[in-house]
Amino acid sequence: MSVFKDHKISLKDVLEFIPEALLTHLSASTKVDHYSKVLHGKKMFYLLLFCIFDNEKLSQRTLEDTFNSSGFKALFGLGEEEKVRRSSISERLSRIDSNYFKEIYEQMYERFSSLYDKSEIEKYNLIRVDSTIVADTCCKLKEGIDQKSGKKLVKFSFSFDGILPSAVEIFTGQKYSAEDNALAAAVLSQVKKEEHHDNIYVIDRGLQSTRTMKDFEEKNLKFIIRSKENRKFEETESFLETENPLKWDDWEVIKDSKVKLYTGKPIQNKRGNTHHREEKVQTDFRLVVIKNEKTCKEFWFITNEFELSAKEISDYYRKRWDIEVFFRFMKQELNLSHLVSLNKNGIQVMIYMTMIASMLLLIYKKANNVGYKTAKRRITMELRDMITAILIIFAGGDPAKVFKT
């Protein structure tokens, strides 16, 4: 079989992280297997996981062909007589209990995240939060955010802890076309799951609402948000030392102040029309502005964290780029940019399975110190070798004569 000398763990080791007892328990305790003769929850789980790893472009037809193949059946111990059609897979995705897959994902994340030391992240847990969208190219999406072009899209708002995806929210409602709404909902949803969290949420310019920032502060939720330049504020205290300005590399802190921000308060006039009146919010925030001496470009950050230095705030925000790399990996390597199901339930199933696959791949990548593409390629090679070895054994042969171990 494929042996990579520099590897610490193999695909077989990674697959053993999947809690088999949990799959069995959830199959019994949820409705995932109701009204299903062939595509039980556990079989759907392994079918989707296998296809995400083994295919560059995933489709319902691919799922059909894979399930009916001898290799897949041999790998997961299915009977040769078991067959499914694409229409059955489509219907199953639309009706299967998506909470089954969500629970598996959350249990696996909790298990994986306990394997690495918190010092590997930061002295705080930095949670990068951002959204990506996937459009329906054939205009058949049953429920989605409407676009002017007539197409619909689904918005996925991810939370990423720097090593693993810690949460995802799936939005199809029109109000979530605005990032202010989607990102706030994604953050607050994660906070509910982590009652005693010590996270700092790092967010790009998609979230600018002063009211949302005030809500975060009232919930004792720490954040660092890149602000739009030149937003209106009132400075109440400066933390800068004019005689000893803070500089590092090509950067200089040109403002570090306690401020109060302004927001637009909706007012309805006698005619029923709504306009916004500018209003100052009494909550204290911190504004940090840094400038690149070579390009003269400024970066504005709004935060409610007053203990960190201006450089730490800047450095923590720079780590937000990790989630952009994660998005590219998910879209290029794990088919995130393609909707296998056009039904919301099916979309939920696929996103949780994609998250599970990404966790397995990221653990494989991290343990073996390889890149995203190398990890995906080698996992696929190991997967196919595992199938070949099983088929050789079924045929009465010795895999050792074929594979050098």
Secondary structure, DSSP 8 states (H G I E B T S, - for coil): ----TT-SS-HHHHHTTS-HHHHHHHHHHSSTTTT-SS--HHHHHHHHHHHHHH-SS--HHHHHHHHTSHHHHHHHT--TT----HHHHHHHHHHS-HHHHHHHHHHHHHHHHTTS-GGGT-SSEEEEEEEEEEE-TTS--SS-EE-TTS-EEEEEEEEE-SSSEEEEEEE-SGGGGSHHHHHHHHHHHHHHH-TT--EEEEE-TT---HHHHHHHHHTT-EEEEEE-TT--EEEEEE---TTS--EETTEEEEEEEEEEEEEEEEEE-TTS-EEEEEEE--S-EEEEEEEETTT--EEEEEES--SS-HHHHHHHHHTTHHHHHHHHHHHHHS-TTS-S-SSHHHHHHHHHHHHHHHHHHHHHHHHHT--HHHHHHHHHHHHHHHHHHHHHHHTT--GGGTS--
